[in-house]
């Protein structure tokens, strides 16, 4: 592999930063050069890349292939998209479970209400009176002996 295969990024520097241009090879951590013109910065970067590669070989360090950073970021983005889609599916499933639970609670409330009305009719008292007495007795911890509730 040659220094010409590595992607390069060239950026203009502000006057506050000294002006000129900075060039970098994103795949090679810390490999940066500068120059008065974009072409000069790129020419300096070619030298910097060659030095970076020579030093990595001398130190027996792994040398990333050209485009490795882009490939890694692409794989990362793909994984994030998969996770976002999985999260969206989970949220939809939770939403449906909540809707189903609310329906089931409504059915249970209706069934309990119907059973209470039937029990109050068996005792021959208005439902509101029977419910108020039952709730107030249980709210203050009182125990009233009643006939067992039959669910026939």
N, CA, C and O atoms as a DFTB+ gen file, in Angstrom:
608 C
 N C O
     1  1       0.840      -1.175       0.000
     2  2       0.000       0.000       0.000
     3  2       0.884       1.238       0.000
     4  3       1.963       1.260       0.593
     5  1       0.406       2.240      -0.666
     6  2       1.191       3.476      -0.773
     7  2       0.466       4.606      -0.063
     8  3      -0.711       4.502       0.283
     9  1       1.206       5.688       0.144
    10  2       0.601       6.842       0.799
    11  2      -0.505       7.460      -0.053
    12  3      -1.344       8.192       0.473
    13  1      -0.524       7.184      -1.349
    14  2      -1.523       7.770      -2.262
    15  2      -2.895       7.099      -2.126
    16  3      -3.893       7.633      -2.609
    17  1      -2.949       5.927      -1.467
    18  2      -4.216       5.209      -1.329
    19  2      -5.050       5.711      -0.153
    20  3      -6.262       5.493      -0.130
    21  1      -4.445       6.363       0.803
    22  2      -5.170       6.810       1.996
    23  2      -6.016       8.044       1.704
    24  3      -5.539       8.989       1.077
    25  1      -7.281       8.040       2.158
    26  2      -8.131       9.226       1.990
    27  2      -7.519      10.403       2.757
    28  3      -6.886      10.226       3.798
    29  1      -7.721      11.592       2.223
    30  2      -7.197      12.804       2.851
    31  2      -8.321      13.814       3.001
    32  3      -9.251      13.862       2.196
    33  1      -8.215      14.615       4.046
    34  2      -9.172      15.688       4.287
    35  2      -8.372      16.981       4.385
    36  3      -7.413      17.070       5.152
    37  1      -8.768      17.974       3.611
    38  2      -8.087      19.276       3.622
    39  2      -9.079      20.329       4.096
    40  3     -10.205      20.406       3.604
    41  1      -8.645      21.141       5.059
    42  2      -9.501      22.168       5.637
    43  2      -8.747      23.487       5.719
    44  3      -7.560      23.512       6.043
    45  1      -9.429      24.565       5.429
    46  2      -8.822      25.893       5.548
    47  2      -8.760      26.283       7.018
    48  3      -9.707      26.051       7.770
    49  1      -7.662      26.866       7.417
    50  2      -7.502      27.364       8.777
    51  2      -7.920      28.827       8.828
    52  3      -7.701      29.571       7.872
    53  1      -8.514      29.239       9.928
    54  2      -8.907      30.644      10.082
    55  2      -7.653      31.493      10.271
    56  3      -6.582      30.976      10.589
    57  1      -7.798      32.792      10.072
    58  2      -6.673      33.702      10.287
    59  2      -6.220      33.656      11.743
    60  3      -5.033      33.803      12.033
    61  1      -7.161      33.452      12.652
    62  2      -6.819      33.341      14.073
    63  2      -5.918      32.137      14.333
    64  3      -5.084      32.166      15.238
    65  1      -6.087      31.079      13.537
    66  2      -5.272      29.873      13.690
    67  2      -4.020      29.915      12.822
    68  3      -3.310      28.914      12.722
    69  1      -3.743      31.026      12.209
    70  2      -2.521      31.161      11.419
    71  2      -2.730      31.126       9.920
    72  3      -1.782      31.329       9.161
    73  1      -3.963      30.872       9.475
    74  2      -4.243      30.830       8.047
    75  2      -3.654      29.594       7.390
    76  3      -3.094      28.733       8.067
    77  1      -3.776      29.509       6.109
    78  2      -3.284      28.356       5.366
    79  2      -4.276      27.208       5.399
    80  3      -5.480      27.401       5.573
    81  1      -3.734      26.001       5.225
    82  2      -4.580      24.811       5.137
    83  2      -3.970      23.689       5.966
    84  3      -2.756      23.617       6.152
    85  1      -4.837      22.824       6.452
    86  2      -4.400      21.638       7.183
    87  2      -4.918      20.423       6.431
    88  3      -6.059      20.413       5.968
    89  1      -4.086      19.408       6.311
    90  2      -4.482      18.167       5.640
    91  2      -4.264      17.023       6.619
    92  3      -3.286      17.021       7.367
    93  1      -5.167      16.055       6.619
    94  2      -5.020      14.907       7.524
    95  2      -5.449      13.621       6.837
    96  3      -6.261      13.615       5.912
    97  1      -4.869      12.533       7.330
    98  2      -5.234      11.193       6.870
    99  2      -6.010      10.542       8.016
   100  3      -5.394      10.037       8.955
   101  1      -7.360      10.541       7.966
   102  2      -8.168      10.054       9.092
   103  2      -7.866       8.618       9.521
   104  3      -8.028       8.282      10.694
   105  1      -7.431       7.770       8.592
   106  2      -7.141       6.379       8.945
   107  2      -5.886       6.247       9.808
   108  3      -5.732       5.265      10.534
   109  1      -5.001       7.222       9.731
   110  2      -3.726       7.169      10.445
   111  2      -3.761       8.196      11.573
   112  3      -3.520       9.382      11.351
   113  1      -4.059       7.734      12.770
   114  2      -4.262       8.612      13.913
   115  2      -3.080       9.563      14.110
   116  3      -1.934       9.138      14.255
   117  1      -3.389      10.852      14.110
   118  2      -2.376      11.872      14.343
   119  2      -1.568      12.274      13.129
   120  3      -0.650      13.087      13.243
   121  1      -1.886      11.727      11.971
   122  2      -1.123      12.040      10.758
   123  2      -1.713      13.292      10.118
   124  3      -2.743      13.245       9.446
   125  1      -1.015      14.439      10.351
   126  2      -1.502      15.749       9.930
   127  2      -0.349      16.552       9.346
   128  3       0.804      16.394       9.747
   129  1      -0.680      17.417       8.391
   130  2       0.315      18.327       7.816
   131  2      -0.379      19.640       7.470
   132  3      -1.606      19.705       7.403
   133  1       0.414      20.678       7.254
   134  2      -0.185      21.948       6.871
   135  2       0.620      22.599       5.757
   136  3       1.736      22.181       5.447
   137  1       0.030      23.631       5.163
   138  2       0.695      24.353       4.087
   139  2      -0.050      25.625       3.774
   140  3      -1.182      25.823       4.215
   141  1       0.596      26.494       3.005
   142  2      -0.010      27.773       2.635
   143  2      -1.172      27.603       1.655
   144  3      -2.096      28.415       1.634
   145  1      -1.120      26.540       0.842
   146  2      -2.179      26.254      -0.124
   147  2      -2.662      24.821       0.103
   148  3      -1.979      24.035       0.760
   149  1      -3.831      24.478      -0.435
   150  2      -4.283      23.085      -0.305
   151  2      -3.270      22.115      -0.900
   152  3      -3.015      21.054      -0.330
   153  1      -2.690      22.477      -2.050
   154  2      -1.713      21.593      -2.706
   155  2      -0.473      21.403      -1.835
   156  3       0.060      20.297      -1.743
   157  1      -0.016      22.481      -1.197
   158  2       1.163      22.385      -0.327
   159  2       0.864      21.512       0.887
   160  3       1.713      20.727       1.310
   161  1      -0.340      21.643       1.452
   162  2      -0.724      20.823       2.606
   163  2      -0.778      19.346       2.208
   164  3      -0.342      18.484       2.970
   165  1      -1.308      19.052       1.027
   166  2      -1.382      17.666       0.548
   167  2       0.019      17.108       0.308
   168  3       0.293      15.962       0.666
   169  1       0.902      17.894      -0.286
   170  2       2.284      17.442      -0.524
   171  2       2.965      17.114       0.800
   172  3       3.672      16.113       0.907
   173  1       2.751      17.962       1.812
   174  2       3.334      17.715       3.134
   175  2       2.709      16.457       3.766
   176  3       3.385      15.692       4.455
   177  1       1.425      16.266       3.517
   178  2       0.747      15.097       4.089
   179  2       1.287      13.804       3.485
   180  3       1.399      12.800       4.189
   181  1       1.627      13.808       2.185
   182  2       2.218      12.606       1.584
   183  2       3.483      12.221       2.340
   184  3       3.697      11.042       2.623
   185  1       4.315      13.188       2.668
   186  2       5.538      12.914       3.441
   187  2       5.189      12.408       4.835
   188  3       5.807      11.468       5.334
   189  1       4.179      13.049       5.471
   190  2       3.777      12.651       6.820
   191  2       3.229      11.226       6.837
   192  3       3.493      10.468       7.770
   193  1       2.473      10.865       5.813
   194  2       1.932       9.497       5.727
   195  2       3.069       8.494       5.618
   196  3       3.066       7.472       6.305
   197  1       4.036       8.776       4.765
   198  2       5.163       7.858       4.591
   199  2       5.930       7.697       5.901
   200  3       6.323       6.588       6.264
   201  1       6.137       8.791       6.596
   202  2       6.818       8.725       7.893
   203  2       5.990       7.933       8.900
   204  3       6.537       7.132       9.658
   205  1       4.681       8.151       8.912
   206  2       3.791       7.441       9.828
   207  2       3.883       5.933       9.575
   208  3       4.014       5.149      10.515
   209  1       3.813       5.533       8.302
   210  2       3.879       4.112       7.939
   211  2       5.241       3.508       8.306
   212  3       5.307       2.397       8.832
   213  1       6.331       4.247       8.025
   214  2       7.673       3.750       8.362
   215  2       7.813       3.546       9.864
   216  3       8.361       2.536      10.305
   217  1       7.325       4.488      10.644
   218  2       7.436       4.392      12.108
   219  2       6.579       3.241      12.643
   220  3       7.000       2.526      13.552
   221  1       5.386       3.062      12.087
   222  2       4.526       1.951      12.524
   223  2       5.193       0.609      12.232
   224  3       5.126      -0.310      13.048
   225  1       5.836       0.497      11.072
   226  2       6.558      -0.750      10.741
   227  2       7.729      -0.952      11.703
   228  3       7.951      -2.055      12.201
   229  1       8.478       0.131      11.960
   230  2       9.630       0.037      12.852
   231  2       9.213      -0.423      14.252
   232  3       9.921      -1.195      14.898
   233  1       8.044       0.065      14.716
   234  2       7.544      -0.291      16.042
   235  2       6.694      -1.569      16.027
   236  3       6.146      -1.982      17.048
   237  1       6.601      -2.177      14.846
   238  2       5.825      -3.408      14.680
   239  2       4.361      -3.219      15.110
   240  3       3.770      -4.086      15.753
   241  1       3.803      -2.076      14.743
   242  2       2.397      -1.774      15.048
   243  2       1.521      -2.089      13.844
   244  3       1.968      -2.105      12.698
   245  1       0.268      -2.337      14.152
   246  2      -0.692      -2.630      13.083
   247  2      -0.921      -1.374      12.237
   248  3      -1.067      -0.269      12.760
   249  1      -0.948      -1.571      10.941
   250  2      -1.194      -0.466      10.007
   251  2      -2.591      -0.648       9.426
   252  3      -2.863      -1.640       8.750
   253  1      -3.479       0.315       9.692
   254  2      -4.846       0.176       9.164
   255  2      -4.858       0.303       7.647
   256  3      -4.096       1.084       7.077
   257  1      -5.726      -0.468       6.994
   258  2      -5.824      -0.350       5.533
   259  2      -6.489       0.971       5.154
   260  3      -7.241       1.537       5.947
   261  1      -6.218       1.456       3.963
   262  2      -6.885       2.687       3.504
   263  2      -8.402       2.525       3.550
   264  3      -8.940       1.502       3.128
   265  1      -9.072       3.527       4.057
   266  2     -10.539       3.491       4.134
   267  2     -11.069       2.780       5.368
   268  3     -12.282       2.609       5.492
   269  1     -10.200       2.357       6.290
   270  2     -10.633       1.608       7.464
   271  2     -11.581       2.419       8.352
   272  3     -12.559       1.886       8.877
   273  1     -11.285       3.696       8.513
   274  2     -12.127       4.530       9.361
   275  2     -13.532       4.661       8.778
   276  3     -14.520       4.569       9.506
   277  1     -13.620       4.871       7.485
   278  2     -14.930       4.984       6.830
   279  2     -15.700       3.677       6.972
   280  3     -16.898       3.687       7.256
   281  1     -15.016       2.551       6.774
   282  2     -15.681       1.248       6.897
   283  2     -16.165       1.027       8.334
   284  3     -17.267       0.522       8.549
   285  1     -15.341       1.406       9.312
   286  2     -15.733       1.240      10.714
   287  2     -16.942       2.115      11.054
   288  3     -17.863       1.667      11.738
   289  1     -16.937       3.347      10.581
   290  2     -18.054       4.252      10.846
   291  2     -19.324       3.769      10.151
   292  3     -20.423       3.894      10.693
   293  1     -19.166       3.223       8.958
   294  2     -20.326       2.685       8.228
   295  2     -20.926       1.497       8.998
   296  3     -22.145       1.392       9.136
   297  1     -20.063       0.608       9.495
   298  2     -20.532      -0.549      10.270
   299  2     -21.204      -0.076      11.564
   300  3     -22.226      -0.625      11.975
   301  1     -20.625       0.937      12.196
   302  2     -21.197       1.495      13.418
   303  2     -22.581       2.081      13.141
   304  3     -23.518       1.857      13.907
   305  1     -22.707       2.826      12.054
   306  2     -23.988       3.424      11.682
   307  2     -25.026       2.330      11.405
   308  3     -26.183       2.452      11.806
   309  1     -24.607       1.264      10.721
   310  2     -25.518       0.153      10.434
   311  2     -26.007      -0.476      11.732
   312  3     -27.195      -0.767      11.869
   313  1     -25.105      -0.687      12.682
   314  2     -25.473      -1.282      13.965
   315  2     -26.420      -0.362      14.731
   316  3     -27.392      -0.831      15.324
   317  1     -26.149       0.925      14.724
   318  2     -27.030       1.884      15.404
   319  2     -28.424       1.861      14.778
   320  3     -29.428       1.899      15.489
   321  1     -28.483       1.798      13.450
   322  2     -29.792       1.738      12.776
   323  2     -30.552       0.474      13.154
   324  3     -31.766       0.511      13.352
   325  1     -29.835      -0.652      13.257
   326  2     -30.485      -1.902      13.681
   327  2     -31.052      -1.754      15.080
   328  3     -32.178      -2.173      15.347
   329  1     -30.269      -1.155      15.981
   330  2     -30.722      -0.973      17.362
   331  2     -31.923      -0.032      17.435
   332  3     -32.853      -0.267      18.207
   333  1     -31.902       1.020      16.643
   334  2     -33.030       1.951      16.624
   335  2     -34.308       1.278      16.128
   336  3     -35.391       1.504      16.669
   337  1     -34.169       0.448      15.091
   338  2     -35.342      -0.269      14.575
   339  2     -35.867      -1.268      15.599
   340  3     -37.079      -1.412      15.759
   341  1     -34.965      -1.957      16.293
   342  2     -35.380      -2.904      17.332
   343  2     -36.084      -2.157      18.465
   344  3     -37.090      -2.631      18.992
   345  1     -35.558      -0.998      18.837
   346  2     -36.177      -0.192      19.878
   347  2     -37.571       0.267      19.453
   348  3     -38.502       0.258      20.259
   349  1     -37.711       0.661      18.210
   350  2     -39.011       1.083      17.695
   351  2     -40.021      -0.067      17.763
   352  3     -41.178       0.136      18.133
   353  1     -39.572      -1.283      17.401
   354  2     -40.463      -2.449      17.483
   355  2     -40.877      -2.708      18.932
   356  3     -42.038      -3.016      19.200
   357  1     -39.935      -2.586      19.860
   358  2     -40.247      -2.803      21.271
   359  2     -41.251      -1.773      21.782
   360  3     -42.169      -2.111      22.530
   361  1     -41.078      -0.531      21.381
   362  2     -41.995       0.520      21.812
   363  2     -43.400       0.247      21.276
   364  3     -44.382       0.425      21.995
   365  1     -43.499      -0.183      20.020
   366  2     -44.815      -0.505      19.445
   367  2     -45.444      -1.685      20.176
   368  3     -46.647      -1.687      20.438
   369  1     -44.630      -2.688      20.506
   370  2     -45.134      -3.853      21.235
   371  2     -45.620      -3.440      22.617
   372  3     -46.690      -3.867      23.051
   373  1     -44.842      -2.610      23.313
   374  2     -45.257      -2.133      24.631
   375  2     -46.550      -1.333      24.538
   376  3     -47.430      -1.472      25.387
   377  1     -46.668      -0.510      23.527
   378  2     -47.874       0.283      23.335
   379  2     -49.084      -0.628      23.158
   380  3     -50.138      -0.397      23.751
   381  1     -48.922      -1.666      22.337
   382  2     -50.031      -2.600      22.119
   383  2     -50.370      -3.352      23.399
   384  3     -51.544      -3.571      23.697
   385  1     -49.350      -3.749      24.159
   386  2     -49.602      -4.449      25.425
   387  2     -50.355      -3.544      26.405
   388  3     -51.253      -4.004      27.110
   389  1     -49.990      -2.262      26.450
   390  2     -50.697      -1.326      27.325
   391  2     -52.155      -1.165      26.894
   392  3     -53.053      -1.138      27.736
   393  1     -52.389      -1.059      25.591
   394  2     -53.762      -0.937      25.099
   395  2     -54.574      -2.179      25.461
   396  3     -55.720      -2.082      25.898
   397  1     -53.954      -3.353      25.270
   398  2     -54.646      -4.603      25.609
   399  2     -54.931      -4.680      27.107
   400  3     -56.007      -5.118      27.516
   401  1     -53.961      -4.252      27.929
   402  2     -54.144      -4.287      29.384
   403  2     -55.274      -3.347      29.800
   404  3     -56.076      -3.691      30.668
   405  1     -55.342      -2.163      29.187
   406  2     -56.414      -1.221      29.514
   407  2     -57.781      -1.801      29.155
   408  3     -58.746      -1.639      29.902
   409  1     -57.860      -2.481      28.003
   410  2     -59.120      -3.119      27.620
   411  2     -59.506      -4.190      28.636
   412  3     -60.667      -4.294      29.033
   413  1     -58.521      -4.982      29.052
   414  2     -58.772      -6.060      30.003
   415  2     -59.209      -5.491      31.354
   416  3     -60.103      -6.042      31.997
   417  1     -58.594      -4.406      31.783
   418  2     -58.987      -3.757      33.042
   419  2     -60.420      -3.251      32.936
   420  3     -61.198      -3.381      33.881
   421  1     -60.770      -2.675      31.788
   422  2     -62.147      -2.223      31.574
   423  2     -63.138      -3.373      31.672
   424  3     -64.203      -3.227      32.272
   425  1     -62.794      -4.510      31.090
   426  2     -63.674      -5.681      31.154
   427  2     -63.828      -6.163      32.598
   428  3     -64.923      -6.519      33.034
   429  1     -62.722      -6.168      33.324
   430  2     -62.762      -6.615      34.725
   431  2     -63.627      -5.664      35.546
   432  3     -64.440      -6.111      36.356
   433  1     -63.461      -4.361      35.346
   434  2     -64.281      -3.381      36.070
   435  2     -65.765      -3.597      35.777
   436  3     -66.593      -3.577      36.688
   437  1     -66.092      -3.803      34.511
   438  2     -67.492      -4.047      34.153
   439  2     -68.020      -5.311      34.814
   440  3     -69.150      -5.335      35.301
   441  1     -67.209      -6.353      34.833
   442  2     -67.636      -7.613      35.458
   443  2     -67.852      -7.432      36.955
   444  3     -68.844      -7.913      37.504
   445  1     -66.928      -6.739      37.616
   446  2     -67.052      -6.501      39.058
   447  2     -68.289      -5.652      39.337
   448  3     -69.037      -5.928      40.274
   449  1     -68.500      -4.631      38.532
   450  2     -69.667      -3.771      38.713
   451  2     -70.961      -4.570      38.556
   452  3     -71.900      -4.414      39.336
   453  1     -70.992      -5.418      37.545
   454  2     -72.176      -6.261      37.313
   455  2     -72.400      -7.192      38.496
   456  3     -73.532      -7.356      38.951
   457  1     -71.336      -7.798      38.991
   458  2     -71.470      -8.704      40.140
   459  2     -71.943      -7.958      41.380
   460  3     -72.768      -8.469      42.138
   461  1     -71.422      -6.753      41.589
   462  2     -71.848      -5.965      42.749
   463  2     -73.315      -5.572      42.634
   464  3     -74.054      -5.604      43.618
   465  1     -73.730      -5.202      41.428
   466  2     -75.152      -4.866      41.229
   467  2     -76.036      -6.075      41.511
   468  3     -77.083      -5.951      42.147
   469  1     -75.615      -7.234      41.038
   470  2     -76.397      -8.455      41.281
   471  2     -76.473      -8.753      42.770
   472  3     -77.528      -9.146      43.267
   473  1     -75.376      -8.574      43.486
   474  2     -75.357      -8.839      44.926
   475  2     -76.268      -7.859      45.661
   476  3     -76.979      -8.238      46.592
   477  1     -76.238      -6.590      45.233
   478  2     -77.088      -5.603      45.907
   479  2     -78.567      -5.896      45.657
   480  3     -79.400      -5.655      46.531
   481  1     -78.897      -6.411      44.480
   482  2     -80.286      -6.783      44.195
   483  2     -80.720      -7.961      45.055
   484  3     -81.866      -8.021      45.503
   485  1     -79.804      -8.898      45.285
   486  2     -80.133     -10.059      46.124
   487  2     -80.429      -9.616      47.545
   488  3     -81.244     -10.225      48.237
   489  1     -79.763      -8.553      47.978
   490  2     -79.999      -8.042      49.332
   491  2     -81.158      -7.045      49.346
   492  3     -81.527      -6.522      50.397
   493  1     -81.716      -6.795      48.188
   494  2     -82.870      -5.915      48.046
   495  2     -82.599      -4.505      48.571
   496  3     -83.407      -3.935      49.304
   497  1     -81.443      -3.956      48.182
   498  2     -81.095      -2.584      48.537
   499  2     -80.576      -1.898      47.283
   500  3     -80.063      -2.566      46.386
   501  1     -80.698      -0.576      47.203
   502  2     -80.154       0.135      46.036
   503  2     -78.638      -0.053      45.956
   504  3     -77.939      -0.097      46.969
   505  1     -78.176      -0.158      44.764
   506  2     -76.735      -0.388      44.514
   507  2     -75.874       0.699      45.151
   508  3     -74.855       0.388      45.769
   509  1     -76.260       1.968      45.013
   510  2     -75.447       3.074      45.539
   511  2     -75.352       2.989      47.064
   512  3     -74.290       3.248      47.629
   513  1     -76.447       2.630      47.735
   514  2     -76.432       2.504      49.200
   515  2     -75.538       1.333      49.609
   516  3     -74.715       1.451      50.517
   517  1     -75.712       0.217      48.932
   518  2     -74.942      -0.985      49.266
   519  2     -73.445      -0.737      49.047
   520  3     -72.626      -1.114      49.885
   521  1     -73.081      -0.091      47.899
   522  2     -71.688       0.180      47.579
   523  2     -71.083       1.154      48.587
   524  3     -69.963       0.947      49.054
   525  1     -71.826       2.228      48.929
   526  2     -71.316       3.219      49.878
   527  2     -71.061       2.586      51.237
   528  3     -70.030       2.838      51.860
   529  1     -71.990       1.772      51.693
   530  2     -71.820       1.116      52.984
   531  2     -70.647       0.142      52.958
   532  3     -69.870       0.078      53.910
   533  1     -70.521      -0.602      51.888
   534  2     -69.439      -1.579      51.758
   535  2     -68.089      -0.883      51.712
   536  3     -67.141      -1.300      52.377
   537  1     -68.008       0.184      50.922
   538  2     -66.744       0.911      50.809
   539  2     -66.378       1.608      52.106
   540  3     -65.210       1.584      52.496
   541  1     -67.340       2.234      52.797
   542  2     -67.016       2.946      54.033
   543  2     -66.613       1.960      55.119
   544  3     -65.723       2.264      55.913
   545  1     -67.229       0.806      55.180
   546  2     -66.856      -0.193      56.186
   547  2     -65.440      -0.698      55.942
   548  3     -64.671      -0.865      56.890
   549  1     -65.089      -0.940      54.693
   550  2     -63.738      -1.430      54.423
   551  2     -62.719      -0.309      54.515
   552  3     -61.551      -0.567      54.805
   553  1     -63.139       0.952      54.271
   554  2     -62.198       2.068      54.320
   555  2     -61.748       2.343      55.750
   556  3     -60.601       2.732      55.971
   557  1     -62.641       2.145      56.729
   558  2     -62.255       2.394      58.118
   559  2     -61.807       1.115      58.804
   560  3     -61.576       1.106      60.013
   561  1     -61.686       0.068      58.066
   562  2     -61.178      -1.185      58.614
   563  2     -62.241      -2.021      59.296
   564  3     -61.936      -3.052      59.897
   565  1     -63.473      -1.589      59.208
   566  2     -64.548      -2.345      59.825
   567  2     -64.835      -3.618      59.056
   568  3     -64.615      -3.695      57.847
   569  1     -65.317      -4.590      59.755
   570  2     -65.627      -5.861      59.106
   571  2     -67.123      -6.108      59.278
   572  3     -67.621      -6.170      60.402
   573  1     -67.819      -6.244      58.190
   574  2     -69.243      -6.567      58.241
   575  2     -69.397      -7.992      57.757
   576  3     -68.840      -8.388      56.734
   577  1     -70.140      -8.726      58.489
   578  2     -70.404     -10.105      58.084
   579  2     -71.534     -10.081      57.070
   580  3     -72.635      -9.607      57.347
   581  1     -71.239     -10.596      55.908
   582  2     -72.239     -10.635      54.841
   583  2     -72.289     -12.064      54.303
   584  3     -71.396     -12.884      54.518
   585  1     -73.343     -12.298      53.620
   586  2     -73.436     -13.580      52.950
   587  2     -72.364     -13.631      51.882
   588  3     -72.087     -12.603      51.265
   589  1     -71.745     -14.783      51.632
   590  2     -70.703     -14.868      50.618
   591  2     -71.226     -14.461      49.237
   592  3     -72.395     -14.668      48.912
   593  1     -70.360     -13.897      48.464
   594  2     -70.690     -13.465      47.104
   595  2     -70.665     -14.690      46.210
   596  3     -69.636     -15.354      46.076
   597  1     -71.788     -14.981      45.608
   598  2     -71.879     -16.127      44.698
   599  2     -71.741     -15.653      43.272
   600  3     -72.428     -14.720      42.854
   601  1     -70.859     -16.287      42.519
   602  2     -70.590     -15.882      41.145
   603  2     -71.268     -16.804      40.143
   604  3     -70.630     -17.266      39.197
   605  1     -72.540     -17.073      40.338
   606  2     -73.261     -17.977      39.433
   607  2     -73.781     -17.233      38.250
   608  3     -74.415     -17.826      37.377
